[in-house]
Amino acid sequence: MNENTETFELEALQKRDRAVFAQVLDQNSDRIYRLGLKMLGNVQDAEDILQETFIKAFNNIDQFEGRSKISTWLYRIAVNESLMLLRKRKGNTIQLDAPLETDEGDLIPRQIVDWCCLPEKELMNTETRDHIQEAVKTLSDANRAAFILRDVEGLSTQETAEALDISESAVKVRLMRARMQLREELTAFFAGKMIKETL
């Protein structure tokens, strides 16, 4: 039943049925806007990404073959648009946020603090959430996209791979790097807070 609905929608979309396209837009605009906002950190840029995503989707709907969900295809367009905008903004700057790598190829954070004793309200307060959002912005573009799609938006590893047009193993590597870097950032943040509390 679901497959038939998807097929019908695809056929209608490929005929550029505006009513069906409006339905797809309604169902996906919030998540595409949220992705743009998390990738770019700017309301205006997120709105631009939302608009560009749906313009490109409408103009190129004949290229969508229905092998993945429409939402996954829209994520791919939105991620590509976000990455292009980030590249334009950064120019030729070099990322210096790579985690430390051992001789065996393992990635390790520079310092570790045991978070077990921090109260839950400390982990979830506004200052901590703000710090996490800022830390996500320091991730490389590729790692940030994988982290947002998989850990924030809740896509499966397979859906994330389809949205980014990479293998599932590449998604896992990018996620590991993103999580290790964020853990390091938060370790430094909580270490600083614990030191302040002991003074």
Backbone bond lengths (Angstrom), bond angles and torsions (degrees), N, CA, C in turn:
res aa  C-N    CA-C-N  psi(-1)  N-CA   C-N-CA  omega(-1)  CA-C   N-CA-C  phi
1 M - - - 1.457 - - 1.512 111.37 -
2 N 1.331 115.96 -48.02 1.469 121.32 178.18 1.512 111.31 -60.24
3 E 1.363 116.07 -43.86 1.463 120.97 -178.19 1.522 110.44 -60.94
4 N 1.364 116.92 -41.38 1.455 120.61 179.63 1.522 111.46 -63.05
5 T 1.340 116.03 -41.60 1.468 120.01 178.65 1.519 109.89 -61.87
6 E 1.347 116.26 -44.79 1.465 120.91 179.74 1.527 110.84 -62.40
7 T 1.343 116.94 -42.25 1.461 121.47 178.76 1.523 110.62 -63.55
8 F 1.313 115.44 -44.42 1.461 119.70 179.46 1.529 110.15 -61.35
9 E 1.324 116.70 -46.14 1.465 120.47 179.30 1.523 110.73 -61.15
10 L 1.328 116.56 -41.11 1.456 120.24 -179.57 1.525 110.57 -62.50
11 E 1.330 115.25 -45.01 1.468 118.62 178.98 1.523 110.91 -61.48
12 A 1.334 115.57 -42.89 1.463 119.69 179.98 1.526 110.53 -66.37
13 L 1.339 115.53 -40.70 1.468 119.51 178.82 1.518 111.00 -63.25
14 Q 1.326 116.40 -43.10 1.463 119.70 -178.33 1.525 112.15 -67.01
15 K 1.336 115.68 -20.26 1.469 120.01 172.48 1.533 110.56 -88.90
16 R 1.333 114.78 5.59 1.469 123.13 -179.90 1.531 112.07 57.86
17 D 1.335 114.76 44.53 1.462 121.54 175.07 1.530 108.04 -69.54
18 R 1.305 117.16 112.21 1.468 121.55 -173.43 1.529 112.78 -65.94
19 A 1.311 117.62 -32.38 1.467 120.45 179.54 1.526 110.65 -66.71
20 V 1.352 116.69 -43.56 1.465 120.41 179.00 1.527 109.85 -68.26
21 F 1.342 115.73 -39.55 1.466 118.72 179.08 1.531 110.49 -64.24
22 A 1.344 116.97 -37.83 1.471 120.69 177.36 1.524 110.66 -63.13
23 Q 1.339 116.28 -35.73 1.463 120.68 177.62 1.537 110.74 -66.29
24 V 1.327 116.66 -43.42 1.466 121.25 177.35 1.528 109.87 -62.21
25 L 1.318 116.29 -41.32 1.464 121.30 178.53 1.530 110.31 -61.14
26 D 1.341 116.89 -47.04 1.467 121.25 179.71 1.523 111.81 -59.35
27 Q 1.342 115.80 -41.28 1.463 120.26 -176.51 1.526 113.15 -72.86
28 N 1.338 117.78 -23.55 1.469 120.14 -170.90 1.520 115.33 -119.40
29 S 1.322 118.85 -10.32 1.468 119.53 -172.73 1.528 113.07 -63.81
30 D 1.340 117.94 -38.63 1.471 119.99 -179.44 1.522 111.45 -61.27
31 R 1.335 116.37 -45.93 1.472 119.24 -176.84 1.529 111.45 -70.53
32 I 1.345 118.03 -34.63 1.462 120.28 178.39 1.529 109.96 -69.45
33 Y 1.330 116.47 -40.48 1.472 120.26 176.82 1.526 110.20 -62.19
34 R 1.341 115.84 -44.95 1.475 120.96 -179.69 1.525 110.73 -60.81
35 L 1.333 116.28 -42.02 1.468 120.48 177.47 1.526 110.39 -61.29
36 G 1.332 117.34 -47.17 1.464 121.25 179.07 1.513 111.92 -59.82
37 L 1.321 116.37 -40.33 1.469 121.01 -179.48 1.529 110.81 -66.45
38 K 1.326 116.79 -40.85 1.470 120.21 -179.88 1.526 111.89 -72.67
39 M 1.326 116.49 -35.07 1.467 120.04 179.19 1.523 111.57 -71.79
40 L 1.333 116.77 -38.07 1.469 120.75 -169.23 1.523 113.58 -110.61
41 G 1.336 117.50 -20.61 1.459 120.72 177.13 1.516 114.53 68.16
42 N 1.328 117.44 24.00 1.456 120.50 -175.08 1.531 108.69 -146.18
43 V 1.345 116.48 127.63 1.461 121.46 -176.12 1.526 111.44 -60.91
44 Q 1.331 117.30 -46.20 1.464 121.04 -178.60 1.528 111.29 -62.04
45 D 1.339 115.96 -44.09 1.470 119.92 178.20 1.527 111.08 -62.92
46 A 1.337 116.34 -40.46 1.470 120.26 179.59 1.531 110.44 -63.34
47 E 1.321 116.62 -40.14 1.469 120.59 177.74 1.531 110.46 -65.09
48 D 1.337 116.12 -40.32 1.468 120.21 177.67 1.522 111.26 -63.08
49 I 1.348 116.15 -42.28 1.468 120.79 179.07 1.522 110.41 -63.48
50 L 1.329 116.70 -42.62 1.462 121.43 178.16 1.530 110.06 -57.93
51 Q 1.319 115.99 -48.34 1.464 120.86 -178.70 1.535 111.00 -64.36
52 E 1.330 116.24 -47.97 1.476 120.14 -178.94 1.523 111.61 -62.42
53 T 1.332 116.37 -38.01 1.467 120.52 -179.46 1.516 110.84 -60.52
54 F 1.322 116.98 -47.50 1.456 119.33 -176.32 1.528 112.32 -76.55
55 I 1.321 118.19 -30.33 1.472 120.22 174.15 1.528 109.23 -64.07
56 K 1.359 115.92 -47.10 1.469 119.78 -179.69 1.523 111.18 -65.58
57 A 1.335 116.37 -39.14 1.468 119.92 178.87 1.525 110.20 -62.35
58 F 1.313 117.37 -44.90 1.468 121.15 -179.26 1.531 111.00 -64.33
59 N 1.338 115.60 -43.91 1.468 119.96 -177.73 1.523 113.40 -71.91
60 N 1.334 117.04 -24.12 1.471 120.64 -175.09 1.518 113.10 -118.72
61 I 1.335 116.86 22.25 1.466 119.88 -176.21 1.521 111.94 -60.26
62 D 1.322 117.44 -25.74 1.472 120.17 178.82 1.525 112.16 -66.52
63 Q 1.354 117.44 -17.93 1.473 121.19 178.35 1.529 112.31 -84.37
64 F 1.348 116.86 -14.71 1.462 120.37 178.49 1.519 108.66 -78.92
65 E 1.344 116.62 119.19 1.462 121.52 -173.74 1.521 113.47 -97.11
66 G 1.321 117.30 -4.60 1.460 119.71 178.10 1.510 114.86 80.27
67 R 1.346 117.44 13.27 1.473 119.96 179.51 1.524 111.53 -78.47
68 S 1.320 117.42 -18.89 1.463 122.16 174.19 1.522 107.56 -127.06
69 K 1.323 116.71 176.11 1.460 120.01 177.28 1.531 109.23 -68.09
70 I 1.308 115.92 153.88 1.466 120.09 176.34 1.523 109.74 -60.79
71 S 1.352 116.61 -38.90 1.465 120.02 -179.41 1.533 111.32 -61.80
72 T 1.345 116.82 -37.61 1.463 120.71 178.63 1.527 110.41 -65.79
73 W 1.310 116.87 -41.35 1.468 121.80 177.31 1.529 110.74 -62.50
74 L 1.328 116.54 -41.14 1.474 120.76 178.08 1.533 110.57 -65.45
75 Y 1.346 116.65 -39.83 1.470 120.47 175.83 1.530 109.94 -58.23
76 R 1.340 116.66 -43.01 1.463 120.00 -178.51 1.529 110.70 -60.71
77 I 1.341 116.04 -45.10 1.468 119.92 178.88 1.530 109.92 -61.95
78 A 1.341 117.02 -45.95 1.468 121.62 -177.94 1.528 111.78 -63.39
79 V 1.342 116.85 -41.77 1.471 120.32 178.34 1.525 109.90 -63.11
80 N 1.343 116.98 -46.02 1.465 120.32 179.44 1.521 111.81 -60.46
81 E 1.327 116.86 -42.91 1.468 120.91 177.96 1.533 110.87 -63.21
82 S 1.331 116.49 -41.81 1.471 121.16 179.26 1.527 110.87 -64.29
83 L 1.337 116.49 -44.22 1.469 120.45 -179.52 1.529 111.33 -64.80
84 M 1.339 116.93 -38.37 1.473 119.74 177.44 1.528 110.83 -63.26
85 L 1.332 115.97 -41.67 1.462 119.85 179.42 1.529 110.92 -66.33
86 L 1.326 117.13 -40.22 1.465 121.05 177.87 1.528 111.39 -64.22
87 R 1.331 116.60 -40.18 1.478 119.75 178.27 1.517 110.92 -63.47
88 K 1.331 116.51 -43.12 1.474 119.65 178.25 1.518 110.61 -61.19
89 R 1.332 115.16 -40.85 1.467 120.24 -177.24 1.525 111.73 -68.68
90 K 1.334 116.38 -38.63 1.463 120.29 -175.48 1.519 113.73 -84.15
91 G 1.323 116.84 -23.52 1.462 119.05 -176.53 1.508 110.03 65.16
92 N 1.302 116.60 -127.19 1.472 121.11 -176.84 1.521 113.10 -106.88
93 T 1.338 117.61 28.21 1.464 119.20 179.81 1.522 110.12 -68.87
94 I 1.305 116.48 154.97 1.467 122.53 -178.10 1.521 109.10 -107.43
95 Q 1.339 116.44 136.04 1.460 121.53 177.72 1.532 109.91 -76.19
96 L 1.321 115.89 128.27 1.464 119.94 178.56 1.523 111.35 -114.01
97 D 1.332 116.25 26.31 1.460 119.56 -173.22 1.525 113.79 -103.81
98 A 1.323 118.18 15.81 1.463 120.01 -177.92 1.523 110.98 -67.41
99 P 1.323 117.83 137.06 1.460 119.90 176.89 1.523 110.71 -70.80
100 L 1.333 115.84 165.44 1.459 120.33 177.68 1.526 109.59 -69.05
101 E 1.330 115.63 143.17 1.466 120.17 -179.30 1.523 109.02 -122.43
102 T 1.350 115.56 132.00 1.466 119.95 178.41 1.520 109.53 -80.25
103 D 1.338 116.22 171.49 1.467 120.71 177.70 1.528 111.83 -61.74
104 E 1.339 116.07 -26.23 1.462 120.55 179.62 1.523 112.19 -82.92
105 G 1.337 116.97 -4.03 1.464 120.48 179.49 1.519 114.18 92.23
106 D 1.351 117.50 4.26 1.463 120.06 178.19 1.525 109.82 -78.78
107 L 1.330 115.11 145.55 1.460 120.32 177.64 1.520 108.84 -98.57
108 I 1.320 116.58 131.38 1.462 119.74 -178.86 1.528 110.30 -132.85
109 P 1.337 116.95 144.24 1.463 119.48 174.82 1.521 110.37 -72.91
110 R 1.330 116.52 159.78 1.468 120.23 -177.15 1.527 112.61 -75.03
111 Q 1.335 116.82 -30.44 1.459 118.68 177.04 1.514 109.01 -148.02
112 I 1.330 115.64 152.67 1.462 121.20 -178.53 1.525 108.27 -127.59
113 V 1.331 115.10 133.23 1.463 120.51 173.52 1.518 106.89 -121.26
114 D 1.324 117.36 138.38 1.453 121.12 178.51 1.522 108.85 -75.53
115 W 1.347 116.43 116.64 1.466 120.56 -177.91 1.521 111.91 -88.94
116 C 1.333 117.74 0.38 1.460 120.37 -170.39 1.525 112.66 -60.20
117 C 1.319 116.63 -30.55 1.459 119.61 -173.29 1.530 113.37 -93.83
118 L 1.323 117.77 0.49 1.455 120.20 178.23 1.527 109.35 -77.62
119 P 1.353 117.45 132.32 1.466 118.95 178.70 1.531 110.50 -64.64
120 E 1.346 115.11 152.18 1.467 120.21 -177.12 1.522 111.33 -59.01
121 K 1.344 116.81 -38.18 1.476 118.92 -179.45 1.521 111.06 -62.74
122 E 1.329 116.87 -29.38 1.462 121.21 177.20 1.526 110.67 -68.85
123 L 1.345 115.38 -38.66 1.457 119.77 -179.53 1.525 112.43 -70.15
124 M 1.339 117.11 -27.66 1.458 120.48 -172.95 1.530 114.15 -110.45
125 N 1.344 118.27 7.47 1.464 117.53 -177.58 1.523 112.05 -73.27
126 T 1.332 115.81 168.33 1.461 121.81 -174.52 1.520 111.74 -60.66
127 E 1.323 117.35 -41.91 1.464 121.18 -179.42 1.532 110.68 -60.13
128 T 1.331 116.07 -42.86 1.462 120.18 179.46 1.523 111.18 -66.12
129 R 1.339 116.58 -44.94 1.480 120.23 178.85 1.526 110.66 -60.66
130 D 1.347 116.38 -42.03 1.472 120.53 178.26 1.528 110.39 -61.95
131 H 1.336 115.65 -40.65 1.466 119.85 -179.45 1.533 110.49 -66.09
132 I 1.333 116.55 -39.17 1.464 120.25 177.98 1.527 109.92 -62.53
133 Q 1.343 116.66 -44.68 1.472 120.25 179.55 1.525 110.86 -60.84
134 E 1.322 117.03 -40.69 1.468 120.36 178.25 1.530 110.46 -67.94
135 A 1.330 116.28 -38.05 1.470 120.35 179.44 1.525 110.84 -64.44
136 V 1.332 117.22 -38.56 1.473 120.97 178.55 1.528 109.86 -61.07
137 K 1.331 117.01 -35.22 1.471 120.64 179.96 1.526 112.06 -66.35
138 T 1.335 118.01 -21.98 1.466 120.46 -179.11 1.534 112.45 -83.26
139 L 1.343 117.19 -10.16 1.463 119.81 178.38 1.528 109.59 -67.10
140 S 1.317 116.51 151.35 1.464 119.33 173.85 1.525 107.59 -60.31
141 D 1.321 117.04 156.72 1.464 120.77 -176.70 1.522 111.65 -56.17
142 A 1.326 117.15 -45.05 1.464 121.42 -177.39 1.527 111.22 -65.31
143 N 1.333 116.90 -44.45 1.464 120.41 -179.50 1.523 111.02 -68.81
144 R 1.336 116.83 -36.95 1.471 120.83 179.12 1.530 110.26 -63.37
145 A 1.333 116.98 -43.75 1.464 120.40 -179.99 1.528 110.56 -60.67
146 A 1.330 116.97 -45.80 1.473 120.74 179.96 1.525 110.72 -62.95
147 F 1.334 117.18 -44.08 1.464 122.14 -178.50 1.529 110.91 -63.45
148 I 1.332 116.96 -46.19 1.468 120.37 -177.72 1.529 110.92 -64.99
149 L 1.324 116.50 -45.88 1.466 119.12 -178.70 1.526 111.80 -64.93
150 R 1.334 116.80 -44.59 1.477 120.61 -174.08 1.522 112.18 -82.07
151 D 1.339 117.34 -51.62 1.464 120.23 -171.47 1.523 114.22 -91.76
152 V 1.316 117.64 -26.70 1.465 119.78 -178.76 1.534 110.64 -96.85
153 E 1.326 116.49 -50.89 1.467 120.17 -178.44 1.524 112.69 -81.51
154 G 1.330 117.06 -17.30 1.463 120.50 174.27 1.515 115.85 81.44
155 L 1.340 117.82 20.00 1.462 120.00 175.40 1.527 108.81 -69.17
156 S 1.309 116.69 153.36 1.464 120.53 174.70 1.527 108.37 -71.35
157 T 1.334 116.41 167.14 1.462 120.32 176.76 1.522 110.32 -59.90
158 Q 1.331 116.37 -40.95 1.469 120.60 179.70 1.534 110.75 -63.73
159 E 1.333 117.42 -45.88 1.469 121.04 179.83 1.527 111.02 -64.13
160 T 1.327 116.16 -38.95 1.460 120.33 177.80 1.521 110.18 -63.01
161 A 1.335 116.12 -43.24 1.471 120.79 178.43 1.522 110.52 -61.20
162 E 1.333 116.64 -41.94 1.465 120.57 179.22 1.529 110.87 -65.83
163 A 1.330 116.73 -41.73 1.469 120.56 -178.97 1.526 111.58 -65.80
164 L 1.337 116.75 -35.16 1.462 120.86 -178.80 1.530 112.59 -93.03
165 D 1.334 115.98 -7.78 1.463 122.28 -178.90 1.530 111.59 59.46
166 I 1.340 114.59 45.40 1.463 121.73 177.03 1.531 107.88 -133.85
167 S 1.332 116.96 172.76 1.463 120.34 179.45 1.535 110.49 -76.37
168 E 1.332 115.48 160.76 1.460 120.13 177.76 1.527 110.46 -63.69
169 S 1.329 117.55 -35.49 1.472 119.49 179.26 1.527 110.34 -66.65
170 A 1.335 117.74 -35.36 1.473 120.49 176.88 1.524 110.37 -66.23
171 V 1.338 116.76 -37.32 1.473 120.58 176.03 1.521 109.47 -60.34
172 K 1.337 116.69 -45.33 1.468 120.89 -177.92 1.526 111.37 -62.97
173 V 1.329 117.31 -39.89 1.464 121.09 178.48 1.532 110.13 -64.20
174 R 1.345 116.18 -46.14 1.471 119.64 -179.85 1.525 111.39 -63.62
175 L 1.338 115.88 -38.72 1.465 119.82 178.27 1.520 110.99 -64.62
176 M 1.335 116.26 -43.29 1.463 119.65 179.84 1.527 109.83 -60.29
177 R 1.325 116.91 -44.76 1.464 120.36 179.93 1.524 111.09 -63.37
178 A 1.341 116.46 -44.11 1.465 120.46 -179.61 1.528 110.76 -62.58
179 R 1.334 116.01 -45.93 1.471 119.90 -177.84 1.521 111.50 -65.74
180 M 1.333 117.02 -40.17 1.466 120.20 178.63 1.526 110.85 -63.83
181 Q 1.331 116.32 -43.27 1.459 119.16 -179.82 1.529 110.94 -65.79
182 L 1.343 116.76 -42.03 1.470 119.62 179.21 1.522 110.31 -65.67
183 R 1.332 116.27 -37.52 1.470 118.93 177.75 1.532 110.14 -62.15
184 E 1.321 115.86 -40.91 1.461 119.99 178.75 1.531 111.16 -63.91
185 E 1.331 115.90 -44.46 1.469 120.66 178.90 1.527 110.60 -60.09
186 L 1.339 116.14 -45.17 1.462 120.16 -178.03 1.526 111.56 -72.67
187 T 1.317 116.57 -31.48 1.464 120.50 175.61 1.521 110.37 -60.49
188 A 1.331 115.82 -46.94 1.466 120.09 178.64 1.524 110.58 -63.21
189 F 1.329 117.02 -40.07 1.468 122.46 -179.79 1.525 110.74 -62.71
190 F 1.353 116.84 -50.67 1.460 120.29 -178.38 1.530 111.74 -69.94
191 A 1.329 116.81 -32.99 1.468 119.47 177.13 1.526 109.65 -61.63
192 G 1.340 116.03 -43.42 1.462 120.54 177.91 1.512 112.04 -61.71
193 K 1.335 116.99 -41.16 1.470 120.74 179.93 1.523 110.46 -66.80
194 M 1.339 117.16 -40.42 1.466 120.11 -179.24 1.532 111.16 -66.77
195 I 1.336 116.09 -36.60 1.468 119.76 177.81 1.527 110.16 -64.76
196 K 1.351 116.05 -43.58 1.471 120.52 179.45 1.530 111.16 -59.92
197 E 1.344 115.74 -40.36 1.459 119.53 -178.19 1.522 112.64 -67.64
198 T 1.338 117.55 -26.78 1.464 120.13 -178.55 1.528 112.35 -85.34
199 L 1.344 116.97 -14.46 1.473 120.44 -178.77 1.524 110.80 -78.07
